[in-house]
Amino acid sequence: YMDKIDVAVILGSDSDLELGKAAIKSLKSFDLSCELKVISAHRSPDVLVDYLQSSQQNGCRAYIAIAGMAAHLAGAVAANSTKPVLGVPSDNSSLNGLDAILSTLQMPAGVPVATFAAGKAGATNAGIFAAQMIATTDNKLSEKMKSFKSELREKTILKDKNLDRD
């Protein structure tokens, strides 16, 4: 039995754990229920399909797929799910993530993946974006999003005031 989760974060490998934690941190900051899984689209495709079926039955509303190298994970999730898929390319390859960026970004028509920047900023933004999507039908979450944006604004203004211009 799986508890209801709003967003599942799936890593292609445990080497992407730092990025997974960044996405989870964003999701939890908006009080969204989430879980982190390591499931390889290449090494365990049957496990991925089984997980997607069970998680959707348990109310999962979106997936964040984080993978490096010629990352097929986000595409495999999108091919086997009707929920939004947010792809985060890992920058841990010898090509500094370019291979993962292209394989996550270049999806065929009909199998969309929203692709974010490679690395930690992309993982953080994927979590925030998932919260923004869910906030379109959740007034309480929408208010949290407004507060988040306001705090971001205030932090930026404070950074300008405290800038050492000498």
Buried (B, 14 or more C-beta within 10 A) or exposed (E): EEEEBBBBBBBBBEBBEBBBBBBBEBBEBBEBBBBBBBBBBBEEBEBBBEBBEEBBEEEBBBBBBBBBBEBBBBBBBBBBBEBBBBBBBBBBBEBEBEBBBBBBBEBEEEBBBBBBBBBBEBBBBBBBBBBBBBBEEBEEBBEBBEEBEEEEEEEEEEEEEEEEEE
